[in-house]
Amino acid sequence: MQKAALRGEPSYVWRAGQQRRLEMIVQAADNRIKGQILENGCGVGMYVEKLSAFGGRVIGLEYDLERATEARANSNEIINAAGEFVPLPSSTFDLILSHEVLEHVQDDRAAIQEMIRVLKPGGRIAVFCPNRGYPFETHGIFWTGKYYFGNKLFVNYLPRVLRNKLAPHVRVYSTSDLQKLFDGLPVKFIERTVIFGAYDNIIARFGTLGKFLRAILQFLETTPLKGLGLSHFWVVEKV
């Protein structure tokens, strides 16, 4: 539970939500998908494995030694290191994936700067990270010194000082928060949007009703109500 609070929970099972995001990453990458790829915060390596199938060289970087060790069971290209200090040369990668990791690192601005440093000119970063507009804090909260796992309603709508007391272990981003991380860096923005989840757990429990809910929520991504979505999805290119 403590590790889940501090570092999040990686994907352990490949389902519709992960597949949808993979397709978004591939589309954002274009022909870069066959080049040099870094997953910055690879967890147990599920996206490393899936991205490798497209023919490029995929390196996974993971801070947690236990998860890095598990990821190495399926790939020799796993590095145990922090995202703020990537132990690789500048201008190495055609594509970098940061999938729901930025909110957990010690210094998110430094992590962004490092990704830009190791990215080739013309290379792209695909970033997924939590949206403050989503009605639930999905990483749980601390209350009277005890951690409570699970989705907590309206926590992210509290004033920042109160929200951060309940969830000091994880960041959440408005569009302007995310924009500030890239200010002054040599980038241009290819895509900036907000997406809803795939709600696989709800579908597993409620079947057709869950699929109907997912269809409605994902339709909202085409409307101004996408601001209530689960995650930011940004595609950023180094210039």
Sequence and secondary structure as in RCSB ss.txt:
>XXXX:A:sequence
MQKAALRGEPSYVWRAGQQRRLEMIVQAADNRIKGQILENGCGVGMYVEKLSAFGGRVIGLEYDLERATEARANS
NEIINAAGEFVPLPSSTFDLILSHEVLEHVQDDRAAIQEMIRVLKPGGRIAVFCPNRGYPFETHGIFWTGKYYFG
NKLFVNYLPRVLRNKLAPHVRVYSTSDLQKLFDGLPVKFIERTVIFGAYDNIIARFGTLGKFLRAILQFLETTPL
KGLGLSHFWVVEKV
>XXXX:A:secstr
 HHHHHH     S  HHHHHHHHHHHHHHGGGGGSEEEEES TTSHHHHHHHTTTSEEEEEES HHHHHHHTTT 
S EEE  TTS  S SS EEEEEEES GGGSS HHHHHHHHHHHEEEEEEEEEEEEBTTSSEETT EEETTEEE S
 EETGGGS HHHHHHH TT   B HHHHHHHHTTSSEEEEEEEEE    HHHHHHHTHHHHHHHHHHHHGGGSGG
GGG SEEEEEEEE 
